[in-house]
Amino acid sequence: MPTSNCPECSEDVYVDAECEQGDVVSCDECGAKLIVVGLDPIELDLQTDEDGDSKRSDDFSEYGYDDDHY
C-alpha cells in the first residue's frame, strides 16, 4: 500500500493503491483531511474549505463549537 507523509504532522499516511488524483484521505494521527495531488510518487496536501482554513476530522466548528475560546 503506497504511503506519503502528512503535511500537518509528518506521520505516514497509507493511501489505497487504487486512489486517484483529487481523492481525499484522512491522517489517522492528527485527523487532517488530505487531498491527493500527485500519484507517482504519492503527494498529499491539506484540504481547505472556502476560507482557506485546513479541514480536520476533529473540527467541530460547524456545530457551533469553537475550541479557540476555551
N, C-alpha and C positions, 0 to 999 in steps of 0.2 A: 504494500500500500504506500503510495507516494506521501512524502511529508514536506512541510515547509515550516518556517518559524513565524510565530505570531508577531506582528509588528508592534503590538501593545506590550506584551510581557516576555517575548523571546522564547516561549516554550514551543516544543514541536507540536504541529497540528497535522493530524492524519487526514488525508484527502482521498476520497473514493477514486479508484483508478478510472472510473467512467465519467469523472467530472468534466465540465465544460467551462470555458471562459464565461464569466458572469454569474456562475453559481455562487451561492452564499453558504458558508460553513461557520461553525462556532468554535472558539477556543475553549477546550474543556477546563483549562486552568483559570483564565480570567473572565471568561464569558463574552469576550469581544465577538461581534459579528464581523466576519471577514469575507470579502469578495475575491474570487479567483480572477486575477488579472493577467496571469501568464500560465502556460501549460508545460513548457519544456525549457527550463525547469519550472516547477510549480511556484508561482509567486502570488502572495496574498497581500491585500491592502485593507485597511479599516473601512467598513461600510459606513457611510454617513447619511444623516437624514437631510431634509431640505435646508436646515440651518447650518449645515456643515459640521454638526456635532457627531461624534462617533456613536454607534449603536452598540449596546451591550445587553446581554440577556438578563442582567440584574438591574436594568434601568426601569424604575417604576414611575418615572415622571408622568407617563401617560395616564396614570391612575391618580394623579394629584399628590404624589409623594415626592418630595424633593429633599434628599438626604444632605444637601449642601447647607441646609438651615438647621440641622440638628447636631 
